[in-house]
Amino acid sequence: MPEKYNLHIVIAEDDIDDADVITETFTKNPNFSKVSLVANGEELLNYLKNDSNENPDVILTDINMPIIDGIEALQEILSNDELKKIPCFVYSTSINPSYKEKCDVMGVKAYLIKPYSFEAFAEIPKTILSIIEA
């Protein structure tokens, strides 16, 4: 990667173990200077609506979360003229084709399958960077 980015990512993840791993993965990637973590879609929407927070450069959300799931949160984000400019990505253990189809229709940049190994998690920031650079 020729240039270093200074990206801020907001990650919505309700599983504590996955949240620790994905946060550490992005923190270790030199292209992401700020990593913010929320526990569900409602917290994600509240974070984005809070004027004291700068809008992130990237959003990554799990799908299956309590209160407001990732799909519902993305529907609201991607229907907002300001927020829909932020590249949104989904990562999930679910390989349900209807989820991927909904995400594609909404304009999600990629539907990533949540890996099972720590090493594979390190590929997520690289995949996201390759897509937003394209």
C-alpha positions in Angstrom: 0.0 0.0 0.0 1.8 3.1 -1.2 0.3 5.7 1.2 -0.8 5.6 4.8 -4.3 6.6 5.5 -5.6 8.2 8.6 -9.0 6.6 8.7 -11.6 6.5 11.4 -13.8 3.3 11.6 -16.9 2.7 13.7 -17.6 -0.9 14.3 -20.9 -2.3 15.6 -20.4 -5.6 17.3 -22.4 -7.1 20.2 -20.2 -10.2 20.8 -17.5 -9.2 23.4 -14.9 -11.6 22.1 -15.4 -10.7 18.4 -15.4 -7.0 19.4 -12.0 -7.4 21.1 -10.5 -9.2 18.1 -11.9 -6.9 15.4 -11.0 -3.7 17.4 -7.4 -5.0 17.9 -7.2 -5.9 14.2 -8.0 -2.4 13.1 -5.9 -0.8 15.8 -2.9 -2.7 14.6 -3.5 -1.6 11.0 -1.5 1.6 10.4 -4.2 2.9 7.9 -6.8 3.2 10.7 -5.9 5.9 13.3 -9.2 5.8 15.2 -11.4 2.8 16.0 -14.7 3.4 17.7 -16.8 0.5 19.0 -20.6 0.3 19.6 -22.6 -2.7 20.8 -25.6 -2.6 18.5 -27.4 -0.8 15.7 -29.1 1.6 18.1 -25.7 2.7 19.5 -24.4 3.0 16.0 -27.2 5.3 15.0 -26.9 7.3 18.2 -23.1 7.7 17.6 -23.7 8.9 14.0 -26.4 11.4 15.1 -24.3 12.8 18.0 -23.0 16.2 16.7 -20.0 15.9 19.1 -18.7 12.9 17.1 -17.1 13.4 13.7 -18.5 11.2 11.0 -16.3 8.1 10.5 -14.6 7.3 7.2 -15.9 3.7 7.3 -18.6 1.8 9.0 -18.4 -2.0 9.7 -21.4 -3.7 11.3 -22.4 -7.2 12.3 -25.9 -8.2 11.4 -27.3 -10.2 14.3 -27.4 -7.8 17.2 -30.0 -6.9 19.9 -32.3 -3.8 19.9 -31.5 -2.7 16.3 -29.7 -5.2 14.0 -27.2 -4.3 11.4 -29.6 -4.4 8.5 -32.1 -2.0 10.2 -29.3 0.4 11.1 -27.9 0.4 7.6 -31.3 1.0 6.1 -31.5 4.2 8.2 -27.8 5.2 7.5 -28.1 4.6 3.7 -31.3 6.6 3.4 -29.7 9.6 5.0 -28.1 12.0 2.4 -25.1 12.8 4.6 -24.5 9.4 6.1 -24.9 7.4 2.9 -21.6 8.9 1.7 -19.7 6.8 4.3 -18.6 3.4 2.9 -20.5 0.7 4.8 -19.5 -2.9 5.2 -21.2 -5.9 6.8 -19.4 -8.8 8.4 -21.4 -11.7 9.8 -21.2 -15.4 10.6 -24.5 -15.7 8.6 -24.2 -16.9 5.0 -27.9 -16.3 4.5 -28.2 -15.2 0.8 -31.2 -12.9 1.7 -29.0 -10.9 4.0 -26.4 -10.4 1.3 -29.1 -9.5 -1.2 -30.6 -6.9 1.1 -27.1 -5.4 1.7 -26.4 -5.3 -2.1 -29.7 -3.6 -2.8 -29.0 -1.0 -0.1 -25.6 -0.2 -1.4 -23.3 -1.9 1.2 -19.8 -2.0 -0.2 -19.2 -5.6 0.8 -20.7 -8.5 2.7 -17.8 -10.2 4.5 -18.0 -13.5 6.3 -16.7 -13.4 9.9 -13.6 -15.5 10.1 -12.9 -18.2 12.6 -9.2 -17.5 13.1 -7.4 -14.5 14.5 -5.1 -14.4 11.5 -8.0 -14.3 9.1 -9.4 -11.2 11.0 -6.3 -9.3 9.9 -7.5 -9.6 6.3 -10.7 -7.6 7.0 -9.0 -4.1 7.1 -7.0 -5.0 4.0 -10.2 -6.1 2.1 -12.0 -2.9 3.2 -9.0 -0.7 2.1 -8.8 -2.4 -1.3 -12.6 -1.8 -1.9 -12.6 1.9 -0.8 -9.4 2.5 -3.0 -11.0 1.0 -6.1 
